[in-house]
Amino acid sequence: MSHPLPDAPEQRVLHPIPTRELERRWRAVREHMEERGIDALVMQNSNDWLGGYVKWFTDRPATNAYPRAIVFPRDGRMVSVEQGPAGGVREVPPADEIDRGVERIVFTPSYASIHYTGTYDAELVQAELRRRGYKTVGLVGTACMYHDFCAHLKQTAGSVRFVDATDMIDHIKAIKSADEIEAILDDDSVDVIVGSAVLDVLVLVEDEALLALPQAPRHAVCPEQQGIQQAAPVRNQAEQQATQEKASPFAALKDLKRDLKRN
């Protein structure tokens, strides 16, 4: 039996990040960009398994190896470059429930399996950087970008200075908000260890000491095993003596041979 899709587009988004959380992230990032004199950030992902940066900024990941690049300005809304018809552009209204914080989506038929399209995304991103007159641009997660995308940006930089802003974003991502903590606690697939701001070292050492104790008291050296080890040399010596005393079956033949020679 088929099920019709929900009427509202936002109802088709699974587990959406609250808009207030996205806005908190954008404010935190822009504060750090202001401190470092960064005019814009550029990121690109191509899958929803390791597509953390694009998803973290927009709540919409790249999928199925189709690249999605984001230009995140210090002022204003974002521009998204993604797979679609050549020359396609969609202006996103400010109140859009899906592409929140995005001003424009620019499309291009870029495919990793078609080599000559490898720079299409970078060309559109570079055009956006020049159109807005950005001077210093931070690259976020270059390890997640396609090589041709990143290389073309740098080769055609012109007056744009690129810096690595990955660590800056990673430090911001590491600080979890109340919304993020609640989402983690509600996820049954995540094992949560509740910590505290102050560490009681005495309790920690006591717990470790208790865990190090054996389940039952025991000697440093097992007496039974020690007795076996002590008895082993005596037993071995007795066995050697008994072996020496035992007559060899060839001794009689040796004597018989000697008697025959005498006769």
C-alpha positions in Angstrom: 0.0 0.0 0.0 1.4 3.4 -1.0 1.6 6.2 1.5 1.3 9.8 0.2 4.1 12.3 1.1 3.2 14.9 3.7 1.9 18.2 2.3 4.4 20.4 4.1 8.0 20.1 2.9 9.4 20.5 6.4 7.4 17.4 7.4 9.6 15.3 5.1 12.8 16.1 7.0 13.7 13.4 9.5 14.8 14.6 12.9 15.4 18.3 11.9 17.8 20.4 13.9 15.9 23.2 15.6 16.4 26.6 13.9 17.5 28.1 17.1 20.4 25.6 17.2 21.5 26.4 13.7 21.4 30.1 14.5 23.5 29.5 17.6 26.1 27.7 15.4 26.2 30.5 12.8 26.6 33.1 15.5 29.5 31.2 17.2 31.2 30.7 13.8 30.9 34.3 12.8 32.3 35.5 16.0 35.5 33.5 15.4 35.6 34.6 11.7 35.5 38.2 12.9 38.4 37.6 15.3 40.5 36.0 12.5 39.5 38.4 9.7 37.9 35.6 7.6 35.4 36.9 5.1 33.8 33.5 4.2 34.1 29.8 4.6 34.0 27.2 1.9 33.2 23.5 2.5 32.3 20.5 0.3 30.9 17.1 1.0 29.7 14.2 -1.2 28.0 11.8 1.2 25.9 11.6 4.3 28.2 9.3 6.1 31.2 11.6 6.4 29.4 14.8 5.4 29.6 16.4 8.7 30.4 20.0 7.8 27.8 20.7 5.2 25.2 18.9 7.4 26.3 20.8 10.5 25.9 24.2 8.8 22.7 23.5 6.9 21.0 20.4 8.4 21.0 19.0 4.8 23.8 16.6 3.8 25.2 15.7 0.5 24.2 12.2 -0.7 25.1 9.5 -3.2 28.6 10.9 -4.1 26.9 14.1 -5.6 29.1 16.9 -4.3 27.5 19.8 -2.4 29.5 22.9 -1.7 28.6 25.7 0.7 29.8 29.3 0.8 29.2 30.6 4.4 29.7 34.4 4.6 30.6 36.4 7.7 27.6 38.5 6.9 24.5 37.4 5.1 23.1 34.1 4.0 24.8 31.1 2.4 25.1 30.0 -1.2 24.8 26.3 -2.0 26.4 24.7 -5.1 25.0 21.3 -5.9 24.1 18.8 -8.6 21.5 19.9 -11.1 21.0 21.4 -14.6 23.7 23.6 -15.9 23.0 27.3 -15.2 20.2 26.5 -12.8 19.6 28.9 -10.0 17.0 28.9 -7.2 16.5 31.9 -5.0 15.6 30.7 -1.5 13.1 32.7 0.5 14.3 33.7 4.0 11.5 31.7 5.7 12.3 28.5 3.8 11.9 25.5 6.1 14.3 23.2 4.3 17.2 25.4 3.2 17.4 27.5 6.3 20.1 30.2 6.1 20.6 29.7 2.4 20.1 32.6 0.0 20.7 30.9 -3.3 21.2 27.4 -4.7 23.3 27.2 -7.9 23.2 24.0 -9.9 25.7 22.3 -12.1 26.0 18.7 -13.6 29.0 17.7 -11.7 29.9 14.0 -11.4 33.0 12.3 -10.0 32.8 9.6 -12.6 33.0 12.2 -15.5 36.4 13.7 -15.2 35.9 16.9 -17.2 33.2 18.0 -14.8 35.6 17.9 -11.8 36.0 21.7 -11.7 32.4 22.7 -12.3 31.6 23.2 -8.6 34.8 25.1 -7.9 34.2 27.5 -10.8 30.8 28.4 -9.4 32.2 28.9 -5.9 35.1 31.0 -7.2 32.6 33.2 -9.1 30.7 33.7 -5.9 33.8 34.6 -4.0 34.8 37.2 -6.6 31.3 38.6 -6.9 31.2 39.4 -3.2 34.8 40.6 -3.2 36.1 38.3 -0.5 39.8 38.6 0.4 40.4 35.9 3.0 38.5 32.6 2.7 38.7 29.7 5.2 38.6 26.1 3.8 36.8 23.7 6.1 37.5 20.0 6.0 39.7 19.8 2.9 40.1 16.1 3.5 36.3 15.8 2.7 36.6 17.7 -0.6 37.2 16.3 -4.0 40.8 16.9 -5.1 39.9 18.7 -8.3 37.5 21.0 -6.4 40.1 22.1 -3.8 43.0 22.3 -6.3 41.0 24.4 -8.8 40.1 26.9 -6.0 43.7 27.4 -5.1 45.0 27.5 -8.7 42.5 30.2 -9.6 42.6 32.1 -6.3 43.8 35.4 -7.8 43.6 38.0 -5.0 41.8 35.6 -2.7 43.9 34.2 0.2 42.9 30.8 1.4 43.4 29.6 5.0 42.6 26.4 6.8 39.7 26.9 9.1 39.0 23.3 10.0 40.4 23.3 13.5 38.4 26.5 14.2 35.1 24.8 13.3 36.0 21.6 15.0 36.5 23.4 18.3 33.1 25.1 18.0 31.5 21.7 17.1 33.0 20.1 20.2 31.0 22.4 22.5 27.5 20.9 22.7 24.4 23.0 23.3 21.4 21.9 25.3 19.5 20.9 22.1 22.4 18.8 21.0 22.8 17.1 24.4 19.1 16.3 24.4 19.3 14.8 21.0 22.2 12.6 22.0 20.4 11.4 25.2 17.3 10.6 23.2 19.3 8.4 20.7 19.3 4.8 22.0 22.2 3.9 19.7 24.6 6.2 21.5 26.2 5.1 24.8 26.3 8.2 27.0 28.7 8.7 29.9 27.5 11.5 32.1 30.4 13.5 33.4 30.8 16.6 35.7 32.7 19.8 35.6 34.7 18.9 38.7 36.6 15.6 38.9 36.8 14.0 42.4 40.2 12.3 42.1 39.8 10.5 45.5 36.6 8.8 44.3 38.2 7.9 41.0 41.3 6.3 42.7 39.1 4.5 45.1 37.0 3.0 42.3 40.1 1.9 40.4 41.5 0.3 43.5 38.3 -1.6 44.1 38.2 -2.8 40.5 41.8 -4.0 40.8 41.0 -6.3 43.7 40.5 -10.0 42.9 37.1 -11.6 43.3 38.4 -13.8 46.1 41.5 -13.6 48.4 44.6 -15.4 47.1 48.2 -15.9 48.0 51.0 -14.1 46.1 52.2 -17.6 45.3 49.8 -20.6 45.3 51.0 -23.0 48.1 49.8 -26.0 46.1 51.7 -24.9 43.0 54.8 -24.1 45.2 54.7 -27.6 46.7 54.6 -29.1 43.3 57.6 -27.0 42.2 59.6 -28.0 45.3 58.8 -31.7 44.9 59.7 -31.8 41.2 63.5 -31.8 41.7 63.3 -34.6 44.3 61.1 -36.7 42.0 63.3 -36.1 39.0 66.4 -37.1 41.0 64.8 -40.3 42.2 63.7 -41.2 38.7 67.2 -40.7 37.4 68.6 -43.0 40.1 66.1 -45.7 39.5 66.9 -45.6 35.8 70.6 -46.0 36.4 70.0 -48.9 38.8 67.7 -50.7 36.4 69.7 -53.3 34.4 69.9 -52.8 30.7 68.5 -55.7 28.6 71.6 -55.6 26.5 74.0 -56.0 29.4 73.6 -59.8 29.3 74.4 -59.9 25.6 77.5 -57.9 26.3 78.7 -60.4 28.9 77.9 -63.4 26.7 80.0 -61.8 23.9 82.9 -61.4 26.2 82.7 -65.0 27.4 82.7 -66.3 23.8 85.9 -64.4 23.1 87.6 -65.9 26.1 86.8 -69.4 24.9 
